[in-house]
């Protein structure tokens, strides 16, 4: 076993000096997220399992009423007030209003600390009366973050319920 001598004690200024491979992973993950959110398929089915696992509340709702587009000051975008009807609570509880919910056309990019960039909110394109959506909980009662609302296809509902079942049965 080799012997290592430490000639001086010096602290690291940033964590990536200790774990440079972890920093490279973080940068790759961030680049993939940026690419996905700028694409035409922002919320692909492959992210459903993670969304289901990490969301406290997941609701299956139906779009009932859609208001006219209105300007929003921050972020500078357009919003629509939407009324949803609860179809079923898939996980957790109903802990948000379903009437007069602001749905943003664009949203601050998750990397907004680095720029003022806005990205299109794919949920905005799903706003049609009768459209079913999966709503995932977050810190806001508006739909203003990536993949907070996704189309509720039979496949998506099946993937979400399967992950909820797996997570509920998991015992560390």
C-alpha positions as CSV (number, residue, x, y, z in Angstrom):
1,X,0.0,0.0,0.0
2,X,1.5,3.4,-1.0
3,X,2.3,5.9,1.7
4,X,0.9,9.4,1.1
5,X,2.5,12.4,2.8
6,X,0.5,15.6,3.3
7,X,2.8,18.5,3.2
8,X,0.2,21.2,3.9
9,X,-3.4,21.5,4.9
10,X,-5.4,23.6,2.5
11,X,-9.2,23.8,2.1
12,X,-11.1,23.5,-1.1
13,X,-12.9,26.5,-2.3
14,X,-15.7,24.7,-4.2
15,X,-17.1,21.2,-4.0
16,X,-16.1,20.3,-7.5
17,X,-12.4,20.4,-6.4
18,X,-13.2,17.4,-4.3
19,X,-15.5,15.6,-6.7
20,X,-14.8,16.7,-10.2
21,X,-16.7,13.8,-11.7
22,X,-19.8,14.8,-9.8
23,X,-19.5,18.3,-11.3
24,X,-19.2,16.8,-14.8
25,X,-22.4,14.7,-14.1
26,X,-24.2,17.8,-12.9
27,X,-23.2,19.8,-16.0
28,X,-24.3,16.9,-18.3
29,X,-27.7,16.6,-16.5
30,X,-28.3,20.3,-16.7
31,X,-27.4,20.4,-20.4
32,X,-29.9,17.5,-21.1
33,X,-32.6,19.3,-19.1
34,X,-32.1,22.5,-21.1
35,X,-32.2,20.6,-24.4
36,X,-35.4,18.7,-23.3
37,X,-37.2,21.9,-22.2
38,X,-36.4,23.7,-25.4
39,X,-37.6,20.8,-27.5
40,X,-41.1,20.0,-28.8
41,X,-41.3,17.1,-26.3
42,X,-40.7,18.9,-23.0
43,X,-42.4,16.3,-20.8
44,X,-41.7,12.8,-22.3
45,X,-43.1,9.7,-20.8
46,X,-39.7,8.7,-19.5
47,X,-39.9,11.3,-16.8
48,X,-43.2,10.2,-15.4
49,X,-41.8,7.7,-13.0
50,X,-39.6,10.3,-11.3
51,X,-42.5,12.8,-11.2
52,X,-44.7,10.2,-9.6
53,X,-42.1,9.2,-7.1
54,X,-41.2,12.7,-6.0
55,X,-44.5,14.5,-6.1
56,X,-46.6,14.7,-2.9
57,X,-49.9,15.2,-4.8
58,X,-50.9,14.0,-8.2
59,X,-54.4,14.8,-9.5
60,X,-56.2,13.6,-12.6
61,X,-58.3,16.6,-13.8
62,X,-60.3,17.7,-16.8
63,X,-60.2,21.1,-18.4
64,X,-63.7,22.7,-18.0
65,X,-63.4,26.4,-18.8
66,X,-60.6,28.5,-20.4
67,X,-60.4,32.2,-20.0
68,X,-58.9,34.7,-22.5
69,X,-55.2,35.4,-22.7
70,X,-54.1,38.1,-20.4
71,X,-50.7,39.8,-20.0
72,X,-48.5,38.9,-17.0
73,X,-45.8,41.2,-15.7
74,X,-43.3,38.8,-14.3
75,X,-42.3,36.7,-16.1
76,X,-43.3,38.8,-19.1
77,X,-45.7,36.4,-20.8
78,X,-49.4,35.7,-21.3
79,X,-51.6,33.6,-19.0
80,X,-55.0,32.0,-19.1
81,X,-57.3,31.4,-16.2
82,X,-58.5,27.9,-16.3
83,X,-61.1,25.9,-14.4
84,X,-60.5,22.3,-13.8
85,X,-62.7,19.5,-12.5
86,X,-61.2,16.8,-10.3
87,X,-61.6,13.4,-11.8
88,X,-59.5,11.5,-9.3
89,X,-56.7,12.0,-6.7
90,X,-54.0,9.5,-7.7
91,X,-51.6,10.4,-4.9
92,X,-51.8,12.6,-1.8
93,X,-54.7,15.0,-1.5
94,X,-56.4,17.9,-3.3
95,X,-54.4,20.7,-1.8
96,X,-54.7,23.4,-4.5
97,X,-57.5,25.4,-6.1
98,X,-58.9,24.0,-9.3
99,X,-60.8,27.2,-10.3
100,X,-59.2,30.2,-11.9
101,X,-55.8,28.6,-12.1
102,X,-53.2,30.7,-14.0
103,X,-51.5,28.8,-16.7
104,X,-48.4,30.5,-18.1
105,X,-47.6,30.4,-21.8
106,X,-43.9,30.8,-21.0
107,X,-42.2,30.3,-17.8
108,X,-38.8,31.2,-16.2
109,X,-36.3,28.6,-17.2
110,X,-35.2,26.4,-14.3
111,X,-31.7,27.9,-14.8
112,X,-33.2,31.4,-14.5
113,X,-30.5,32.5,-12.0
114,X,-28.1,32.5,-14.9
115,X,-30.4,34.3,-17.4
116,X,-33.8,35.9,-18.0
117,X,-34.6,33.2,-20.5
118,X,-38.2,32.0,-20.8
119,X,-39.2,28.6,-22.1
120,X,-42.5,27.6,-23.6
121,X,-44.9,25.8,-21.2
122,X,-46.1,22.7,-23.0
123,X,-49.2,22.6,-20.7
124,X,-50.5,25.7,-22.4
125,X,-50.9,23.8,-25.6
126,X,-53.1,21.2,-23.8
127,X,-55.8,23.7,-22.8
128,X,-59.0,22.4,-24.5
129,X,-62.3,21.7,-22.8
130,X,-62.5,18.0,-22.0
131,X,-58.7,17.5,-22.1
132,X,-57.5,15.4,-19.2
133,X,-54.3,16.4,-17.4
134,X,-52.1,15.1,-14.7
135,X,-51.3,17.8,-12.2
136,X,-48.2,17.4,-10.1
137,X,-47.8,19.3,-6.8
138,X,-45.2,22.1,-6.5
139,X,-44.8,25.2,-4.4
140,X,-47.3,27.3,-6.5
141,X,-51.0,27.0,-7.2
142,X,-50.4,28.2,-10.7
143,X,-49.1,26.1,-13.6
144,X,-45.8,27.9,-14.1
145,X,-43.1,25.3,-13.9
146,X,-41.9,22.6,-16.3
147,X,-44.0,19.5,-16.5
148,X,-46.3,20.5,-13.6
149,X,-49.2,19.5,-15.9
150,X,-49.0,16.8,-18.5
151,X,-51.4,15.1,-20.9
152,X,-53.2,12.3,-19.1
153,X,-53.1,9.6,-21.7
154,X,-54.0,6.0,-20.7
155,X,-50.3,5.2,-20.9
156,X,-49.3,8.1,-18.7
157,X,-51.9,7.3,-16.1
158,X,-50.8,3.6,-16.1
159,X,-47.1,4.6,-15.6
160,X,-47.9,7.0,-12.8
161,X,-50.2,4.6,-10.9
162,X,-47.6,1.8,-11.3
163,X,-44.9,4.0,-9.8
164,X,-47.2,5.1,-7.0
165,X,-47.9,1.4,-6.2
166,X,-44.2,0.5,-6.3
167,X,-43.2,3.5,-4.1
168,X,-46.0,2.7,-1.6
169,X,-44.8,-0.9,-1.3
170,X,-41.1,0.0,-0.9
171,X,-39.6,-0.7,2.5
172,X,-36.0,0.4,3.0
